Amino acid sequence: MEQLESRVVYANPWISVREDLVRREDGTTGVYGVVDKPDFCVVLPRTTPADGPGDGWWLVEQYRYPVRARRWEFPQGTWPAGGSGSLEDLARAELAEETGLRAGRLTPLGSFDLAAGLASQRGHAWLAEELLPGEQRLEETEADLVTRWVPREELAAMVGDGRVVDAVSLAALTLLAAREGR
């Protein structure tokens, strides 16, 4: 598919939407709408009996306006306006911001397209281990965020019964399972 023209039809500090005039493989033309957002990191903070409250995970829950509901998910986000750094820096920053935790070990799990038919945004998943407590630094939009440790079995139940439906968190768990051969 060839882009013939492009124009931004909406933009704010977090998102822009553009309309592209495209020529398809068969020669016909059409309009394609694309959402552009910066790449993000999602962090899976895992504990073991040796270094934490047991075999489990730290999750966050917050109100997600587009779906008008609170959602359990793993810590995730992008750099704030003007922020920059490596993907590892971003993963560490999001973990600390949302949970207060610092990771002694951070392992990249892989990347994924958030919604390839709609958006240019990519996610980058990280496993955080050897966790140390610290102070949360929530952004204004995260004022209602709740952090909670859940045992491994409870996370599996939450995924199975629909309490965890966040696609990013589910994709990150899939990347972890693939890495660990499960």
Backbone as numpy.savetxt, mean C-alpha at the origin, in Angstrom:
# Nx Ny Nz CAx CAy CAz Cx Cy Cz
-0.73 0.28 -28.51 -1.58 1.45 -28.51 -0.68 2.68 -28.51
-1.00 3.64 -29.35 -0.19 4.84 -29.49 -0.93 6.05 -28.92
-0.23 6.81 -28.09 -0.79 8.04 -27.56 -0.64 9.16 -28.59
-1.75 9.78 -28.98 -1.72 10.86 -29.95 -1.73 12.23 -29.27
-2.51 12.36 -28.21 -2.61 13.61 -27.44 -2.84 13.24 -25.98
-2.55 14.19 -25.11 -2.80 13.98 -23.69 -3.10 15.32 -23.04
-4.10 15.33 -22.14 -4.38 16.56 -21.40 -4.84 16.19 -19.99
-4.36 16.95 -19.02 -4.78 16.76 -17.64 -6.14 17.42 -17.46
-7.11 16.65 -16.97 -8.46 17.18 -16.79 -8.77 17.50 -15.34
-7.92 16.98 -14.41 -8.09 17.28 -13.00 -6.77 16.99 -12.30
-6.45 17.84 -11.32 -5.23 17.60 -10.54 -5.37 18.26 -9.16
-4.81 17.58 -8.15 -4.64 18.16 -6.82 -3.29 17.65 -6.32
-2.88 17.96 -5.10 -1.54 17.52 -4.66 -1.35 15.99 -4.60
-2.42 15.20 -4.62 -2.29 13.76 -4.44 -2.57 12.94 -5.70
-3.26 13.52 -6.67 -3.74 12.74 -7.80 -3.92 13.64 -9.02
-3.74 13.07 -10.18 -4.13 13.78 -11.41 -4.83 12.77 -12.32
-5.75 13.30 -13.11 -6.48 12.48 -14.07 -6.26 13.11 -15.44
-5.91 12.26 -16.39 -5.69 12.77 -17.74 -6.53 11.98 -18.73
-6.84 12.63 -19.84 -7.49 11.97 -20.96 -6.49 11.91 -22.10
-6.26 10.71 -22.59 -5.35 10.52 -23.72 -6.15 10.12 -24.94
-5.88 10.78 -26.05 -6.40 10.35 -27.33 -5.43 9.28 -27.83
-5.93 8.09 -28.11 -5.07 6.97 -28.49 -5.50 6.38 -29.83
-4.52 5.76 -30.49 -4.80 4.97 -31.69 -4.57 3.52 -31.33
-5.61 2.72 -31.50 -5.52 1.30 -31.17 -4.80 0.54 -32.29
-4.50 -0.71 -32.01 -3.78 -1.54 -32.98 -4.52 -1.66 -34.31
-5.86 -1.61 -34.28 -6.63 -1.74 -35.53 -6.80 -0.42 -36.27
-6.18 0.66 -35.75 -6.22 1.95 -36.41 -7.33 2.88 -35.92
-8.28 2.37 -35.17 -9.33 3.23 -34.64 -8.78 4.09 -33.51
-9.45 5.20 -33.25 -9.02 6.08 -32.18 -10.07 6.08 -31.06
-9.64 6.50 -29.92 -10.53 6.59 -28.77 -9.88 7.37 -27.65
-10.64 7.55 -26.58 -10.15 8.27 -25.41 -9.90 7.27 -24.29
-8.77 7.44 -23.63 -8.44 6.60 -22.49 -8.23 7.51 -21.29
-8.94 7.25 -20.19 -8.76 8.00 -18.96 -7.73 7.30 -18.08
-6.78 8.07 -17.54 -5.71 7.51 -16.73 -5.59 8.30 -15.43
-5.54 7.59 -14.31 -5.30 8.19 -13.01 -3.80 8.07 -12.73
-3.16 9.19 -12.46 -1.74 9.19 -12.11 -1.58 9.53 -10.63
-0.92 8.63 -9.92 -0.58 8.83 -8.51 0.83 8.32 -8.33
1.55 8.84 -7.33 2.91 8.34 -7.11 2.91 6.89 -6.61
4.01 6.20 -6.86 4.18 4.85 -6.34 4.10 4.88 -4.81
3.80 3.73 -4.23 3.64 3.63 -2.78 4.30 2.36 -2.27
4.47 2.29 -0.96 4.97 1.09 -0.30 3.92 0.58 0.67
3.84 -0.74 0.79 3.03 -1.41 1.80 4.00 -2.27 2.62
3.82 -2.24 3.93 4.76 -2.90 4.83 4.03 -3.94 5.67
4.55 -5.17 5.69 3.98 -6.25 6.49 4.84 -6.43 7.74
4.46 -5.82 8.87 5.24 -5.94 10.10 4.94 -7.25 10.81
5.90 -8.17 10.79 5.71 -9.52 11.33 6.49 -9.69 12.62
5.84 -10.33 13.59 6.52 -10.68 14.84 6.62 -12.19 14.96
7.58 -12.62 15.76 7.75 -14.04 16.07 7.75 -14.17 17.59
7.58 -15.38 18.09 7.63 -15.54 19.55 8.95 -15.04 20.16
10.03 -15.05 19.38 11.33 -14.63 19.90 11.45 -13.12 20.06
10.72 -12.35 19.24 10.95 -10.90 19.27 9.69 -10.07 19.53
8.60 -10.68 19.86 7.40 -9.87 20.04 6.36 -10.60 20.85
5.13 -10.17 20.70 4.05 -10.77 21.48 3.69 -12.19 21.02
4.30 -12.65 19.95 4.01 -13.98 19.42 4.12 -13.99 17.92
3.60 -15.03 17.31 3.61 -15.19 15.86 2.43 -14.40 15.30
2.71 -13.23 14.70 1.60 -12.42 14.22 2.04 -11.19 13.45
1.10 -10.27 13.34 1.23 -9.11 12.45 0.70 -7.85 13.12
1.23 -6.72 12.74 0.67 -5.42 13.12 -0.16 -4.92 11.96
-1.40 -4.57 12.23 -2.32 -4.02 11.23 -2.75 -2.62 11.66
-3.26 -1.87 10.71 -3.87 -0.58 11.01 -5.30 -0.60 10.47
-6.16 0.15 11.14 -7.54 0.29 10.68 -7.83 1.78 10.61
-8.46 2.18 9.49 -8.84 3.58 9.36 -10.05 3.71 8.45
-10.68 4.85 8.53 -11.84 5.12 7.68 -11.36 5.43 6.28
-11.92 4.75 5.29 -11.59 4.97 3.89 -12.79 5.62 3.21
-12.68 6.90 2.97 -13.79 7.69 2.47 -14.42 7.13 1.19
-13.64 6.74 0.16 -14.28 6.28 -1.08 -15.25 5.11 -0.89
-14.99 4.22 0.06 -15.89 3.08 0.30 -16.78 3.29 1.52
-16.63 4.45 2.18 -17.46 4.84 3.32 -17.46 3.78 4.43
-16.26 3.26 4.73 -16.15 2.23 5.75 -14.73 2.20 6.33
-14.62 1.67 7.53 -13.31 1.45 8.12 -12.74 0.16 7.54
-11.43 0.12 7.33 -10.78 -1.04 6.74 -9.52 -1.40 7.51
-9.33 -2.71 7.73 -8.08 -3.23 8.27 -7.13 -3.44 7.11
-5.88 -3.05 7.30 -4.88 -3.19 6.24 -3.49 -3.11 6.85
-2.50 -3.38 6.03 -1.12 -3.18 6.45 -0.75 -1.72 6.23
0.22 -1.20 6.99 0.65 0.19 6.79 1.10 0.40 5.34
0.71 1.54 4.78 1.02 1.82 3.38 0.89 3.30 3.11
1.60 3.76 2.07 1.47 5.16 1.69 2.56 5.61 0.74
2.46 6.88 0.39 3.41 7.53 -0.52 4.13 8.66 0.23
5.13 9.21 -0.41 5.78 10.38 0.17 4.81 11.54 0.18
4.81 12.35 1.23 4.01 13.58 1.21 4.58 14.55 0.19
3.81 15.55 -0.18 4.28 16.55 -1.15 5.64 17.07 -0.73
6.59 17.03 -1.65 7.94 17.51 -1.38 8.86 16.46 -0.78
8.31 15.30 -0.37 9.14 14.24 0.20 9.74 13.38 -0.89
10.89 12.78 -0.59 11.49 11.87 -1.56 12.50 10.98 -0.85
12.90 9.95 -1.53 13.88 9.01 -1.00 13.72 7.68 -1.71
14.47 6.71 -1.27 14.40 5.38 -1.87 13.10 4.68 -1.44
12.77 3.59 -2.12 11.60 2.80 -1.72 11.77 2.25 -0.30
12.98 1.84 0.04 13.21 1.35 1.40 13.00 2.47 2.42
13.47 3.67 2.10 13.24 4.82 2.99 11.74 5.05 3.18
10.99 4.96 2.08 9.54 5.16 2.15 8.88 4.08 3.01
9.28 2.83 2.83 8.71 1.74 3.61 8.98 1.96 5.10
10.21 2.34 5.43 10.54 2.61 6.83 9.73 3.79 7.38
9.57 4.82 6.58 8.83 6.01 7.00 7.36 5.68 7.25
6.74 4.92 6.36 5.33 4.56 6.52 5.11 3.68 7.75
6.01 2.72 7.96 5.91 1.85 9.13 5.98 2.68 10.41
6.95 3.56 10.50 7.11 4.39 11.70 5.94 5.35 11.87
5.53 5.97 10.79 4.44 6.95 10.85 3.15 6.32 11.38
2.77 5.18 10.81 1.46 4.61 11.12 1.45 3.72 12.37
2.57 3.09 12.69 2.58 2.16 13.84 3.53 2.59 14.96
4.49 3.43 14.65 5.53 3.75 15.60 6.67 2.74 15.60
6.53 1.66 14.86 7.53 0.60 14.85 8.71 0.95 13.94
9.88 0.44 14.33 11.09 0.53 13.51 11.51 -0.89 13.20
11.91 -1.14 11.97 12.30 -2.49 11.54 13.81 -2.65 11.59
14.27 -3.68 12.30 15.69 -4.02 12.26 16.05 -4.65 10.93
15.07 -5.33 10.33 15.29 -5.96 9.02 14.09 -5.68 8.14
14.36 -5.22 6.92 13.32 -4.92 5.95 13.68 -5.64 4.65
12.77 -6.50 4.17 13.03 -7.33 3.00 12.04 -6.99 1.89
12.53 -6.67 0.68 11.60 -6.40 -0.42 10.92 -7.69 -0.87
9.60 -7.63 -1.08 8.83 -8.81 -1.50 8.47 -8.77 -2.98
8.43 -7.59 -3.57 8.07 -7.46 -4.97 7.17 -6.26 -5.19
6.82 -6.06 -6.45 6.01 -4.92 -6.85 4.79 -5.38 -7.63
3.80 -4.51 -7.71 2.56 -4.86 -8.42 1.88 -3.58 -8.90
1.12 -3.71 -9.98 0.30 -2.61 -10.48 -0.96 -2.53 -9.62
-1.32 -1.34 -9.19 -2.51 -1.19 -8.36 -3.77 -1.50 -9.17
-3.90 -0.90 -10.33 -5.07 -1.12 -11.20 -4.66 -0.77 -12.62
-3.99 -1.70 -13.29 -3.33 -1.43 -14.58 -4.28 -0.93 -15.67
-5.55 -1.22 -15.57 -6.50 -0.73 -16.57 -6.98 0.68 -16.30
-6.57 1.26 -15.17 -7.09 2.55 -14.75 -6.01 3.53 -14.30
-4.97 3.02 -13.64 -4.01 3.90 -12.98 -2.57 3.50 -13.29
-1.68 4.50 -13.22 -0.26 4.26 -13.45 0.47 3.86 -12.17
-0.17 3.91 -11.04 0.46 3.70 -9.74 0.91 2.25 -9.53
2.11 2.11 -8.95 2.66 0.79 -8.60 2.88 0.72 -7.10
2.68 -0.48 -6.56 2.93 -0.73 -5.16 4.18 -1.57 -4.99
4.84 -1.37 -3.87 6.08 -2.09 -3.56 5.93 -2.64 -2.14
5.96 -3.97 -2.02 5.71 -4.63 -0.74 7.01 -4.97 -0.03
6.98 -4.83 1.29 8.14 -5.07 2.14 7.73 -5.87 3.36
8.58 -6.80 3.78 8.41 -7.53 5.03 9.29 -6.85 6.08
8.68 -6.43 7.19 9.41 -5.79 8.28 9.50 -6.77 9.45
10.73 -6.99 9.94 10.95 -7.90 11.06 11.92 -7.26 12.04
12.11 -7.93 13.19 12.97 -7.40 14.26 12.49 -6.00 14.64
11.21 -5.94 15.02 10.53 -4.67 15.26 10.83 -4.08 16.63
11.04 -2.78 16.65 11.25 -2.04 17.89 10.18 -0.97 18.01
9.65 -0.77 19.22 8.61 0.25 19.39 9.18 1.66 19.28
8.33 2.59 18.91 8.70 4.00 18.82 7.43 4.83 18.81
7.57 6.08 18.48 6.44 7.01 18.49 5.82 7.12 17.10
4.49 7.02 17.06 3.76 7.25 15.80 3.89 8.72 15.40
3.82 8.96 14.09 3.82 10.32 13.56 2.71 10.41 12.52
1.48 10.29 12.96 0.35 10.25 12.05 0.17 11.57 11.31
-0.23 11.46 10.05 -0.60 12.64 9.28 -2.01 13.07 9.70
-2.36 14.29 9.36 -3.67 14.83 9.70 -4.81 13.93 9.23
-4.66 13.35 8.05 -5.71 12.50 7.48 -5.79 11.13 8.15
-4.85 10.82 9.05 -4.81 9.53 9.73 -5.21 9.64 11.21
-5.87 10.71 11.58 -6.18 10.96 12.99 -7.00 9.84 13.61
-7.79 9.14 12.81 -8.65 8.06 13.34 -8.00 6.69 13.25
-6.74 6.62 12.85 -6.06 5.35 12.63 -5.87 4.59 13.94
-6.17 3.30 13.90 -5.99 2.40 15.04 -4.94 1.36 14.64
-4.00 1.08 15.53 -2.97 0.06 15.31 -3.25 -1.10 16.24
-3.13 -2.33 15.70 -3.43 -3.51 16.52 -2.57 -4.68 16.07
-2.06 -5.43 17.05 -1.35 -6.67 16.75 -2.37 -7.79 16.69
-2.25 -8.65 15.67 -3.14 -9.81 15.55 -2.30 -11.07 15.36
-2.68 -12.16 16.03 -1.98 -13.43 15.83 -2.15 -13.92 14.39
-1.21 -14.73 13.94 -1.24 -15.27 12.57 -2.59 -15.90 12.25
-3.13 -16.72 13.14 -4.40 -17.41 12.88 -5.55 -16.42 12.72
-5.53 -15.35 13.51 -6.60 -14.35 13.41 -6.52 -13.60 12.08
-5.30 -13.29 11.62 -5.19 -12.63 10.31 -5.76 -13.52 9.22
-5.45 -14.80 9.27 -6.01 -15.73 8.28 -7.53 -15.72 8.33
-8.09 -15.71 9.54 -9.55 -15.66 9.69 -10.11 -14.34 9.16
-9.41 -13.23 9.41 -9.86 -11.92 8.94 -9.89 -11.85 7.42
-8.89 -12.46 6.78 -8.88 -12.52 5.31 -10.02 -13.41 4.84
-10.19 -14.57 5.47 -11.21 -15.53 5.06 -12.64 -15.05 5.23
-12.89 -14.27 6.29 -14.28 -13.86 6.53 -14.58 -12.44 6.04
-13.63 -11.82 5.34 -13.91 -10.52 4.73 -13.65 -9.31 5.61
-12.99 -9.48 6.74 -12.63 -8.31 7.54 -11.40 -7.59 6.97
-10.57 -8.31 6.23 -9.46 -7.69 5.48 -9.81 -7.86 4.01
-10.16 -6.75 3.37 -10.53 -6.77 1.94 -9.67 -5.81 1.12
-8.72 -5.15 1.75 -7.84 -4.21 1.07 -6.99 -4.95 0.04
-7.15 -4.60 -1.23 -6.44 -5.31 -2.31 -4.93 -5.20 -2.17
-4.44 -4.08 -1.71 -3.00 -3.89 -1.54 -2.47 -4.86 -0.48
-3.16 -4.97 0.64 -2.72 -5.89 1.69 -2.78 -7.34 1.22
-3.83 -7.68 0.49 -3.96 -9.05 -0.03 -2.87 -9.35 -1.06
-2.54 -8.38 -1.92 -1.46 -8.57 -2.89 -0.13 -8.76 -2.18
0.11 -7.98 -1.13 1.36 -8.10 -0.38 1.47 -9.47 0.29
0.36 -9.95 0.86 0.37 -11.29 1.45 0.65 -12.36 0.40
0.13 -12.18 -0.80 0.39 -13.13 -1.90 1.87 -13.13 -2.27
2.49 -11.94 -2.34 3.92 -11.88 -2.64 4.74 -12.56 -1.55
4.34 -12.37 -0.30 5.04 -13.03 0.80 4.89 -14.54 0.70
3.68 -15.02 0.44 3.45 -16.46 0.32 4.29 -17.05 -0.81
4.39 -16.35 -1.93 5.20 -16.82 -3.06 6.67 -16.88 -2.67
7.12 -15.88 -1.96 8.54 -15.84 -1.55 8.86 -16.98 -0.59
7.91 -17.29 0.30 8.14 -18.34 1.29 7.71 -19.72 0.82
7.29 -19.81 -0.44 6.94 -21.11 -1.02 5.64 -21.70 -0.52
4.69 -20.83 -0.14 3.39 -21.33 0.34 2.32 -21.05 -0.68
